[in-house]
Amino acid sequence: MRMKRTLHVEVHPFVDAAEALAGRKAKALGVAPDNTVWWLADAGGEGDEVLHFADAWDTWERFMLPRGAPDFDFVQPLPDGEVLLVNGRSRYRSETGYERNAHVYSPEGTLLRELTLGDGIEDVQATSDGQVWVSYFDQGVIGALGRGGDTSGPSGRALGSEGLERFDALGQRQESGVSMALGLGQYILDCYALNVASERETWFYSYSDFPLVRMRPGQPSTVWSSPVHGARAIAVNDTHVLFGGSYDDKPLLQLYRLDSRGEQRLAPLTRVVLTDETGRAWQPSWLKGRGPWLHGAEGTRHFRVHLEELLARAGAT
């Protein structure tokens, strides 16, 4: 069923990192469980810098990484002020398993430990109690299938072979529940979008059939067949989902209800166009969903919008 409506919503920047970056390149962006913003800035030969911004702050909290630290693609806070930085690639060595592609730093920039989270990482999202969810793209999944077991978990499965893994803050693999959530004969080939809404609620959306899946410990999973193909972010609550992007239109946002006339079926509500304070449509190069929040970045500007705001506006038009 095609969308018949388009909703325009003005969203001001949450923060502009231009001054903090001072002309440097942003190497990684992340959203914390509390919806604060983390950036990793390239500082050249001086060592990269971790930047953190929260509501009502006037300046960024920041610390430098040691010189010679490897490249990283993802940044997430952990409990007790620790910060997790992850490289999306990890070479596999048959004699020793995977390279350690994740480092945990103190708030002062001291390296505390190194972890192995697997190769072909699509996204990393941590919870406030230190669970680390890692999703994988096809090279990570297919490559892992050909590598056999490793020593990082009792099951003997290669890291990334299920498309979505859960670790503790020390890098020990935990049961994810993905296989049970998808059902017999279903699997993730490429986890396009991940949304770790809380310590007890994780959503994902994956190739090739693009199911939308909700997992909660101790409760049956919920799976919706999605008409949206190629989205790169999802924002969710108990009643609605906002898909960010598609194969045909990368900036496209589409809002759906999670039920249709009492049935567990996605029902289209409206397209959404987000505009900035000048009335120009946002063209984000990066999108991320965290619970009901959708975050996006365009250049040095970061915005965020809550599903409840969109639903309120949709109901008023």
C-alpha positions in Angstrom: 0.0 0.0 0.0 1.5 3.3 -1.0 1.8 6.4 1.2 -0.8 9.0 0.4 0.3 11.8 2.7 3.5 13.8 3.3 4.2 15.4 6.6 6.7 18.3 6.8 8.2 18.9 10.3 10.7 21.6 11.2 13.6 20.2 13.3 16.4 22.4 14.6 19.9 21.1 15.0 20.6 19.5 18.3 24.2 20.5 18.1 26.7 21.8 15.5 30.1 20.2 15.9 31.9 22.7 13.6 33.7 24.6 16.3 34.6 21.4 18.2 35.9 19.7 15.1 37.8 22.9 14.0 38.1 21.6 10.4 38.9 18.0 11.4 37.1 15.0 9.9 34.5 13.1 12.0 35.6 9.4 11.9 32.7 8.0 13.9 29.4 9.0 15.3 27.4 7.3 18.1 24.2 7.8 20.1 24.2 6.7 23.8 21.3 5.0 25.6 20.4 8.5 27.1 20.4 9.9 23.5 23.5 12.0 24.1 25.8 12.3 21.1 29.4 10.9 20.7 31.8 11.8 17.9 35.3 10.7 17.2 37.4 13.4 15.5 40.6 12.8 13.5 43.4 14.7 15.1 46.1 13.6 12.7 49.4 12.6 14.3 48.4 14.0 17.6 46.0 11.1 18.3 42.2 11.1 17.8 39.8 12.9 20.1 36.5 11.6 21.6 33.8 14.3 21.9 30.5 14.0 23.9 27.6 16.4 24.0 24.4 16.3 26.1 21.2 18.4 26.5 21.8 21.9 27.9 25.6 21.7 27.7 27.4 24.7 26.4 30.6 22.9 25.5 31.7 19.4 24.5 33.2 16.9 27.0 36.3 15.5 25.4 39.5 13.4 25.8 42.4 12.5 23.5 43.3 8.9 22.6 46.9 7.8 22.8 49.1 8.3 19.8 49.2 5.3 17.6 45.7 4.1 18.5 44.1 2.3 15.6 41.3 3.6 13.4 37.7 3.2 14.7 34.3 3.3 13.1 31.9 3.2 16.1 31.8 4.9 19.5 29.6 3.9 22.5 29.7 4.7 26.2 29.9 2.0 28.8 29.2 2.1 32.6 31.6 3.8 35.0 32.6 6.4 32.4 34.3 3.9 30.1 34.1 4.4 26.3 34.1 1.6 23.7 35.6 2.3 20.3 35.3 -0.4 17.5 36.8 -0.9 14.1 34.3 -2.5 11.7 36.9 -4.9 10.3 38.9 -7.7 12.0 41.2 -10.0 10.1 40.7 -13.7 10.9 43.8 -15.7 11.7 43.2 -19.4 11.8 45.7 -20.0 14.6 44.5 -17.3 16.9 41.0 -16.4 15.7 40.1 -12.8 15.1 42.1 -9.7 15.7 41.0 -7.5 18.6 39.2 -4.8 16.9 37.6 -3.0 19.9 39.3 -0.9 22.6 37.9 0.3 25.9 39.2 3.6 27.3 38.9 5.4 30.6 37.4 9.0 30.7 41.0 10.2 30.7 41.9 8.3 27.5 43.8 5.4 29.1 43.5 2.1 27.3 41.8 -0.4 29.7 41.3 -3.5 27.6 41.0 -4.8 24.1 38.1 -7.0 22.8 37.3 -9.1 19.8 33.9 -8.3 18.3 34.2 -9.9 14.8 34.5 -8.8 11.2 32.1 -7.0 8.9 30.4 -4.9 11.6 27.4 -2.8 10.5 26.6 -1.1 13.8 27.4 -1.1 17.6 24.9 -0.1 20.3 25.4 -0.5 24.0 22.9 -0.4 26.9 23.2 1.6 30.1 24.1 -1.7 32.0 26.9 -2.5 29.6 25.4 -4.9 27.1 27.0 -4.5 23.7 24.9 -5.4 20.6 26.8 -5.8 17.4 25.2 -6.2 14.0 27.0 -7.4 10.8 26.8 -6.8 7.1 26.9 -9.6 4.6 30.7 -10.0 4.5 30.8 -10.5 8.2 28.0 -13.1 8.1 29.1 -15.0 5.0 32.7 -14.8 5.9 32.0 -16.0 9.4 30.1 -19.0 8.1 33.3 -20.3 6.4 35.5 -19.9 9.4 34.1 -22.5 11.7 34.0 -22.1 15.5 36.1 -19.8 17.7 36.7 -19.5 21.4 34.5 -16.6 22.2 31.4 -18.5 23.1 30.2 -21.8 24.3 28.3 -22.6 21.1 31.3 -22.7 18.9 29.6 -20.4 16.3 31.9 -18.1 14.5 31.5 -14.4 15.4 28.9 -12.7 13.2 27.4 -15.8 11.7 24.0 -15.0 13.1 24.1 -11.4 11.8 23.6 -10.0 15.3 25.5 -10.7 18.5 25.3 -9.6 22.2 28.4 -9.2 24.4 29.0 -8.0 27.9 31.3 -5.1 28.7 34.3 -7.4 28.9 33.7 -8.7 25.4 32.3 -12.1 26.4 29.6 -13.3 24.0 26.1 -13.8 25.4 23.0 -15.5 24.0 21.3 -13.1 21.6 18.0 -14.9 21.0 18.2 -14.0 17.3 17.7 -17.6 16.0 14.6 -18.1 18.2 13.2 -14.7 17.3 13.4 -15.3 13.5 12.1 -18.9 13.6 13.2 -22.1 11.8 14.8 -21.6 8.4 15.1 -17.8 8.8 18.4 -16.0 9.1 20.1 -12.6 8.8 22.3 -12.1 5.8 22.8 -8.4 6.4 21.5 -6.5 9.4 20.5 -3.2 7.8 19.2 -1.5 10.9 19.5 -2.0 14.6 17.7 -0.2 17.5 18.7 -1.1 21.0 15.8 0.7 22.7 16.7 -0.4 26.3 18.4 -3.0 28.4 15.3 -5.3 27.8 14.3 -4.4 24.2 16.1 -4.8 20.9 14.8 -4.3 17.4 16.4 -5.2 14.1 15.6 -5.1 10.4 17.5 -7.3 8.0 18.1 -8.6 4.5 16.9 -10.5 2.5 13.2 -10.4 3.4 13.4 -7.3 5.5 11.4 -8.5 8.6 11.1 -6.0 11.4 11.8 -7.9 14.6 11.3 -7.0 18.3 13.0 -9.0 21.0 12.4 -8.8 24.7 13.8 -11.2 27.3 11.2 -13.6 28.7 8.6 -12.7 26.0 7.9 -14.1 22.6 9.5 -12.1 19.8 7.3 -10.2 17.4 8.0 -10.2 13.6 6.4 -8.0 11.0 6.7 -8.4 7.3 8.0 -5.0 6.0 7.0 -3.4 2.7 10.1 -1.1 3.0 13.3 -2.4 1.4 16.7 -0.9 2.0 16.1 1.3 5.1 19.2 2.1 7.1 17.6 3.2 10.4 14.5 2.5 12.4 12.9 4.5 15.3 10.3 2.6 17.3 7.7 2.7 20.1 4.9 0.4 21.1 2.6 1.5 18.3 4.7 2.9 15.4 7.9 2.5 13.4 9.7 5.2 11.4 11.9 3.8 8.6 14.8 5.9 7.5 15.9 5.5 3.9 15.1 3.0 1.1 16.9 1.6 -1.9 15.1 4.2 -4.2 15.4 7.2 -1.9 18.1 7.4 0.8 16.7 10.4 2.7 13.1 9.1 2.6 11.4 8.7 6.0 8.2 6.6 6.2 6.0 6.2 9.2 3.9 3.1 9.8 1.6 1.8 12.4 2.5 -1.6 13.9 -1.0 -3.0 13.5 -3.8 -2.7 10.9 -7.4 -3.2 12.0 -6.2 -5.3 14.9 -3.9 -7.4 12.9 -0.1 -7.6 13.3 0.6 -5.9 10.0 2.4 -2.7 9.1 0.0 0.0 8.0 1.3 3.1 6.1 0.6 6.4 7.8 2.7 9.2 6.1 5.9 10.1 4.5 8.0 12.5 6.6 10.1 15.4 5.4 12.3 17.0 8.1 13.3 20.6 7.4 15.8 22.8 9.3 15.2 26.3 10.6 15.6 27.8 7.1 12.9 25.5 5.6 15.4 23.4 3.7 15.0 19.6 3.8 17.6 17.8 5.8 19.9 15.6 3.7 21.5 13.4 6.4 24.5 11.2 5.4 24.1 9.3 8.7 20.9 8.1 10.4 20.5 6.2 13.6 17.5 5.0 15.7 17.5 4.8 19.5 14.2 3.8 20.9 11.6 6.4 19.7 14.4 8.9 18.7 15.7 9.3 15.2 19.1 10.9 15.0 20.8 12.3 11.8 23.9 14.1 10.8 24.5 16.4 7.8 28.0 17.7 7.7 28.8 19.0 11.2 25.2 19.4 12.2 23.3 16.8 14.3 19.5 16.6 14.6 17.2 14.4 16.5 13.4 14.0 16.5 11.0 12.0 18.7 8.3 9.7 17.3 5.7 11.3 19.6 6.3 14.7 18.0 5.8 13.2 14.5 2.6 11.4 15.6 1.3 14.6 17.2 1.9 16.5 14.0 0.4 13.7 11.9 -2.7 13.7 14.0 -3.1 17.4 13.7 -3.0 17.5 9.9 
